[in-house]
């Protein structure tokens, strides 16, 4: 036994709800994800 199965974290489905920005900075980040090929994000999670 080992890996994901051992600790029960595997999922059969994913949350498919749309991601929405909560502020202007997040909107800028989401726009960059949609329009650029490579994005680097820094700062707090």
PDB file of N, CA, C and O in Angstrom:
ATOM      1  N   UNK A   1       0.837  -1.192   0.000  1.00  0.00           N
ATOM      2  CA  UNK A   1       0.000   0.000   0.000  1.00  0.00           C
ATOM      3  C   UNK A   1       0.872   1.243   0.000  1.00  0.00           C
ATOM      4  O   UNK A   1       1.936   1.277   0.618  1.00  0.00           O
ATOM      5  N   UNK A   2       0.417   2.230  -0.682  1.00  0.00           N
ATOM      6  CA  UNK A   2       1.154   3.479  -0.686  1.00  0.00           C
ATOM      7  C   UNK A   2       0.475   4.498  -1.570  1.00  0.00           C
ATOM      8  O   UNK A   2      -0.492   4.191  -2.268  1.00  0.00           O
ATOM      9  N   UNK A   3       0.972   5.672  -1.537  1.00  0.00           N
ATOM     10  CA  UNK A   3       0.459   6.724  -2.399  1.00  0.00           C
ATOM     11  C   UNK A   3      -0.897   7.248  -1.980  1.00  0.00           C
ATOM     12  O   UNK A   3      -1.275   7.177  -0.811  1.00  0.00           O
ATOM     13  N   UNK A   4      -1.615   7.767  -2.940  1.00  0.00           N
ATOM     14  CA  UNK A   4      -2.891   8.430  -2.695  1.00  0.00           C
ATOM     15  C   UNK A   4      -3.925   7.468  -2.133  1.00  0.00           C
ATOM     16  O   UNK A   4      -4.678   7.836  -1.231  1.00  0.00           O
ATOM     17  N   UNK A   5      -3.979   6.256  -2.642  1.00  0.00           N
ATOM     18  CA  UNK A   5      -4.991   5.303  -2.204  1.00  0.00           C
ATOM     19  C   UNK A   5      -4.879   4.998  -0.715  1.00  0.00           C
ATOM     20  O   UNK A   5      -5.892   4.786  -0.048  1.00  0.00           O
ATOM     21  N   UNK A   6      -3.674   4.974  -0.196  1.00  0.00           N
ATOM     22  CA  UNK A   6      -3.460   4.613   1.204  1.00  0.00           C
ATOM     23  C   UNK A   6      -4.069   5.627   2.161  1.00  0.00           C
ATOM     24  O   UNK A   6      -4.496   5.255   3.255  1.00  0.00           O
ATOM     25  N   UNK A   7      -4.120   6.880   1.782  1.00  0.00           N
ATOM     26  CA  UNK A   7      -4.655   7.888   2.696  1.00  0.00           C
ATOM     27  C   UNK A   7      -6.052   8.355   2.296  1.00  0.00           C
ATOM     28  O   UNK A   7      -6.609   9.257   2.921  1.00  0.00           O
ATOM     29  N   UNK A   8      -6.613   7.749   1.264  1.00  0.00           N
ATOM     30  CA  UNK A   8      -7.996   8.017   0.895  1.00  0.00           C
ATOM     31  C   UNK A   8      -8.261   9.369   0.275  1.00  0.00           C
ATOM     32  O   UNK A   8      -9.331   9.937   0.496  1.00  0.00           O
ATOM     33  N   UNK A   9      -7.331   9.909  -0.491  1.00  0.00           N
ATOM     34  CA  UNK A   9      -7.527  11.228  -1.080  1.00  0.00           C
ATOM     35  C   UNK A   9      -7.937  11.185  -2.548  1.00  0.00           C
ATOM     36  O   UNK A   9      -8.214  12.232  -3.133  1.00  0.00           O
ATOM     37  N   UNK A  10      -7.984  10.014  -3.151  1.00  0.00           N
ATOM     38  CA  UNK A  10      -8.355   9.921  -4.563  1.00  0.00           C
ATOM     39  C   UNK A  10      -9.825  10.295  -4.735  1.00  0.00           C
ATOM     40  O   UNK A  10     -10.664   9.959  -3.898  1.00  0.00           O
ATOM     41  N   UNK A  11     -10.124  10.985  -5.817  1.00  0.00           N
ATOM     42  CA  UNK A  11     -11.504  11.396  -6.086  1.00  0.00           C
ATOM     43  C   UNK A  11     -11.915  10.911  -7.472  1.00  0.00           C
ATOM     44  O   UNK A  11     -11.115  10.895  -8.406  1.00  0.00           O
ATOM     45  N   UNK A  12     -13.167  10.521  -7.581  1.00  0.00           N
ATOM     46  CA  UNK A  12     -13.699  10.104  -8.869  1.00  0.00           C
ATOM     47  C   UNK A  12     -14.237  11.286  -9.662  1.00  0.00           C
ATOM     48  O   UNK A  12     -14.329  11.210 -10.887  1.00  0.00           O
ATOM     49  N   UNK A  13     -14.591  12.372  -8.994  1.00  0.00           N
ATOM     50  CA  UNK A  13     -15.144  13.533  -9.686  1.00  0.00           C
ATOM     51  C   UNK A  13     -14.476  14.809  -9.189  1.00  0.00           C
ATOM     52  O   UNK A  13     -13.839  14.823  -8.135  1.00  0.00           O
ATOM     53  N   UNK A  14     -14.629  15.864  -9.954  1.00  0.00           N
ATOM     54  CA  UNK A  14     -14.046  17.161  -9.608  1.00  0.00           C
ATOM     55  C   UNK A  14     -15.137  18.214  -9.507  1.00  0.00           C
ATOM     56  O   UNK A  14     -16.226  18.068 -10.063  1.00  0.00           O
ATOM     57  N   UNK A  15     -14.817  19.271  -8.788  1.00  0.00           N
ATOM     58  CA  UNK A  15     -15.714  20.426  -8.714  1.00  0.00           C
ATOM     59  C   UNK A  15     -15.619  21.159 -10.049  1.00  0.00           C
ATOM     60  O   UNK A  15     -14.541  21.624 -10.420  1.00  0.00           O
ATOM     61  N   UNK A  16     -16.702  21.265 -10.755  1.00  0.00           N
ATOM     62  CA  UNK A  16     -16.693  21.902 -12.073  1.00  0.00           C
ATOM     63  C   UNK A  16     -17.324  23.295 -12.060  1.00  0.00           C
ATOM     64  O   UNK A  16     -17.620  23.855 -13.116  1.00  0.00           O
ATOM     65  N   UNK A  17     -17.528  23.850 -10.869  1.00  0.00           N
ATOM     66  CA  UNK A  17     -18.104  25.192 -10.801  1.00  0.00           C
ATOM     67  C   UNK A  17     -17.100  26.210 -11.348  1.00  0.00           C
ATOM     68  O   UNK A  17     -15.892  26.026 -11.194  1.00  0.00           O
ATOM     69  N   UNK A  18     -17.584  27.279 -11.983  1.00  0.00           N
ATOM     70  CA  UNK A  18     -16.682  28.270 -12.573  1.00  0.00           C
ATOM     71  C   UNK A  18     -15.878  29.018 -11.501  1.00  0.00           C
ATOM     72  O   UNK A  18     -16.362  29.266 -10.397  1.00  0.00           O
ATOM     73  N   UNK A  19     -14.659  29.362 -11.855  1.00  0.00           N
ATOM     74  CA  UNK A  19     -13.799  30.135 -10.960  1.00  0.00           C
ATOM     75  C   UNK A  19     -14.128  31.605 -11.169  1.00  0.00           C
ATOM     76  O   UNK A  19     -14.139  32.078 -12.305  1.00  0.00           O
ATOM     77  N   UNK A  20     -14.396  32.336 -10.091  1.00  0.00           N
ATOM     78  CA  UNK A  20     -14.749  33.750 -10.173  1.00  0.00           C
ATOM     79  C   UNK A  20     -13.770  34.579  -9.353  1.00  0.00           C
ATOM     80  O   UNK A  20     -13.411  34.207  -8.236  1.00  0.00           O
ATOM     81  N   UNK A  21     -13.345  35.694  -9.913  1.00  0.00           N
ATOM     82  CA  UNK A  21     -12.465  36.612  -9.201  1.00  0.00           C
ATOM     83  C   UNK A  21     -13.244  37.339  -8.114  1.00  0.00           C
ATOM     84  O   UNK A  21     -14.389  37.742  -8.323  1.00  0.00           O
ATOM     85  N   UNK A  22     -12.623  37.503  -6.962  1.00  0.00           N
ATOM     86  CA  UNK A  22     -13.267  38.224  -5.860  1.00  0.00           C
ATOM     87  C   UNK A  22     -12.788  39.669  -5.753  1.00  0.00           C
ATOM     88  O   UNK A  22     -13.372  40.469  -5.021  1.00  0.00           O
ATOM     89  N   UNK A  23     -11.722  40.001  -6.484  1.00  0.00           N
ATOM     90  CA  UNK A  23     -11.236  41.379  -6.478  1.00  0.00           C
ATOM     91  C   UNK A  23     -10.521  41.665  -7.803  1.00  0.00           C
ATOM     92  O   UNK A  23     -10.381  40.777  -8.644  1.00  0.00           O
ATOM     93  N   UNK A  24     -10.077  42.896  -7.979  1.00  0.00           N
ATOM     94  CA  UNK A  24      -9.464  43.313  -9.239  1.00  0.00           C
ATOM     95  C   UNK A  24      -8.168  42.560  -9.533  1.00  0.00           C
ATOM     96  O   UNK A  24      -7.896  42.226 -10.686  1.00  0.00           O
ATOM     97  N   UNK A  25      -7.373  42.292  -8.506  1.00  0.00           N
ATOM     98  CA  UNK A  25      -6.114  41.574  -8.705  1.00  0.00           C
ATOM     99  C   UNK A  25      -6.371  40.150  -9.201  1.00  0.00           C
ATOM    100  O   UNK A  25      -5.671  39.665 -10.089  1.00  0.00           O
ATOM    101  N   UNK A  26      -7.363  39.491  -8.633  1.00  0.00           N
ATOM    102  CA  UNK A  26      -7.708  38.144  -9.073  1.00  0.00           C
ATOM    103  C   UNK A  26      -8.251  38.163 -10.501  1.00  0.00           C
ATOM    104  O   UNK A  26      -7.975  37.250 -11.279  1.00  0.00           O
ATOM    105  N   UNK A  27      -9.011  39.183 -10.845  1.00  0.00           N
ATOM    106  CA  UNK A  27      -9.531  39.308 -12.208  1.00  0.00           C
ATOM    107  C   UNK A  27      -8.382  39.464 -13.201  1.00  0.00           C
ATOM    108  O   UNK A  27      -8.405  38.873 -14.281  1.00  0.00           O
ATOM    109  N   UNK A  28      -7.391  40.253 -12.837  1.00  0.00           N
ATOM    110  CA  UNK A  28      -6.212  40.438 -13.683  1.00  0.00           C
ATOM    111  C   UNK A  28      -5.483  39.107 -13.864  1.00  0.00           C
ATOM    112  O   UNK A  28      -5.064  38.773 -14.973  1.00  0.00           O
ATOM    113  N   UNK A  29      -5.332  38.353 -12.784  1.00  0.00           N
ATOM    114  CA  UNK A  29      -4.671  37.046 -12.822  1.00  0.00           C
ATOM    115  C   UNK A  29      -5.441  36.067 -13.713  1.00  0.00           C
ATOM    116  O   UNK A  29      -4.837  35.383 -14.538  1.00  0.00           O
ATOM    117  N   UNK A  30      -6.764  35.993 -13.556  1.00  0.00           N
ATOM    118  CA  UNK A  30      -7.567  35.085 -14.372  1.00  0.00           C
ATOM    119  C   UNK A  30      -7.521  35.478 -15.846  1.00  0.00           C
ATOM    120  O   UNK A  30      -7.506  34.609 -16.718  1.00  0.00           O
ATOM    121  N   UNK A  31      -7.500  36.770 -16.128  1.00  0.00           N
ATOM    122  CA  UNK A  31      -7.381  37.242 -17.501  1.00  0.00           C
ATOM    123  C   UNK A  31      -6.036  36.822 -18.094  1.00  0.00           C
ATOM    124  O   UNK A  31      -5.966  36.419 -19.255  1.00  0.00           O
ATOM    125  N   UNK A  32      -4.982  36.915 -17.308  1.00  0.00           N
ATOM    126  CA  UNK A  32      -3.659  36.499 -17.774  1.00  0.00           C
ATOM    127  C   UNK A  32      -3.634  35.000 -18.069  1.00  0.00           C
ATOM    128  O   UNK A  32      -3.035  34.575 -19.057  1.00  0.00           O
ATOM    129  N   UNK A  33      -4.273  34.204 -17.228  1.00  0.00           N
ATOM    130  CA  UNK A  33      -4.336  32.754 -17.453  1.00  0.00           C
ATOM    131  C   UNK A  33      -5.021  32.456 -18.786  1.00  0.00           C
ATOM    132  O   UNK A  33      -4.594  31.566 -19.522  1.00  0.00           O
ATOM    133  N   UNK A  34      -6.075  33.197 -19.091  1.00  0.00           N
ATOM    134  CA  UNK A  34      -6.814  32.983 -20.339  1.00  0.00           C
ATOM    135  C   UNK A  34      -6.050  33.452 -21.571  1.00  0.00           C
ATOM    136  O   UNK A  34      -6.213  32.881 -22.650  1.00  0.00           O
ATOM    137  N   UNK A  35      -5.219  34.481 -21.429  1.00  0.00           N
ATOM    138  CA  UNK A  35      -4.630  35.105 -22.609  1.00  0.00           C
ATOM    139  C   UNK A  35      -3.136  34.847 -22.810  1.00  0.00           C
ATOM    140  O   UNK A  35      -2.607  35.180 -23.870  1.00  0.00           O
ATOM    141  N   UNK A  36      -2.451  34.276 -21.847  1.00  0.00           N
ATOM    142  CA  UNK A  36      -1.009  34.045 -21.954  1.00  0.00           C
ATOM    143  C   UNK A  36      -0.702  32.554 -21.948  1.00  0.00           C
ATOM    144  O   UNK A  36      -1.509  31.745 -21.491  1.00  0.00           O
ATOM    145  N   UNK A  37       0.470  32.199 -22.457  1.00  0.00           N
ATOM    146  CA  UNK A  37       0.875  30.795 -22.486  1.00  0.00           C
ATOM    147  C   UNK A  37       1.541  30.351 -21.191  1.00  0.00           C
ATOM    148  O   UNK A  37       1.466  29.177 -20.831  1.00  0.00           O
ATOM    149  N   UNK A  38       2.191  31.271 -20.489  1.00  0.00           N
ATOM    150  CA  UNK A  38       2.923  30.926 -19.274  1.00  0.00           C
ATOM    151  C   UNK A  38       2.706  32.021 -18.241  1.00  0.00           C
ATOM    152  O   UNK A  38       2.883  33.202 -18.540  1.00  0.00           O
ATOM    153  N   UNK A  39       2.324  31.635 -17.022  1.00  0.00           N
ATOM    154  CA  UNK A  39       2.040  32.592 -15.951  1.00  0.00           C
ATOM    155  C   UNK A  39       2.838  32.196 -14.717  1.00  0.00           C
ATOM    156  O   UNK A  39       2.844  31.027 -14.331  1.00  0.00           O
ATOM    157  N   UNK A  40       3.508  33.155 -14.098  1.00  0.00           N
ATOM    158  CA  UNK A  40       4.174  32.953 -12.814  1.00  0.00           C
ATOM    159  C   UNK A  40       3.405  33.743 -11.763  1.00  0.00           C
ATOM    160  O   UNK A  40       3.137  34.931 -11.947  1.00  0.00           O
ATOM    161  N   UNK A  41       3.056  33.096 -10.680  1.00  0.00           N
ATOM    162  CA  UNK A  41       2.356  33.769  -9.591  1.00  0.00           C
ATOM    163  C   UNK A  41       3.250  33.764  -8.360  1.00  0.00           C
ATOM    164  O   UNK A  41       3.841  32.739  -8.020  1.00  0.00           O
ATOM    165  N   UNK A  42       3.348  34.904  -7.698  1.00  0.00           N
ATOM    166  CA  UNK A  42       4.137  35.002  -6.472  1.00  0.00           C
ATOM    167  C   UNK A  42       3.249  35.545  -5.364  1.00  0.00           C
ATOM    168  O   UNK A  42       2.201  36.134  -5.629  1.00  0.00           O
ATOM    169  N   UNK A  43       3.666  35.349  -4.145  1.00  0.00           N
ATOM    170  CA  UNK A  43       2.907  35.885  -3.025  1.00  0.00           C
ATOM    171  C   UNK A  43       2.175  34.802  -2.259  1.00  0.00           C
ATOM    172  O   UNK A  43       2.398  33.608  -2.458  1.00  0.00           O
ATOM    173  N   UNK A  44       1.309  35.246  -1.390  1.00  0.00           N
ATOM    174  CA  UNK A  44       0.587  34.320  -0.526  1.00  0.00           C
ATOM    175  C   UNK A  44      -0.422  33.493  -1.304  1.00  0.00           C
ATOM    176  O   UNK A  44      -0.965  33.930  -2.319  1.00  0.00           O
ATOM    177  N   UNK A  45      -0.655  32.299  -0.808  1.00  0.00           N
ATOM    178  CA  UNK A  45      -1.629  31.405  -1.454  1.00  0.00           C
ATOM    179  C   UNK A  45      -3.028  31.786  -1.034  1.00  0.00           C
ATOM    180  O   UNK A  45      -3.995  31.158  -1.465  1.00  0.00           O
TER     181      UNK A  45
END
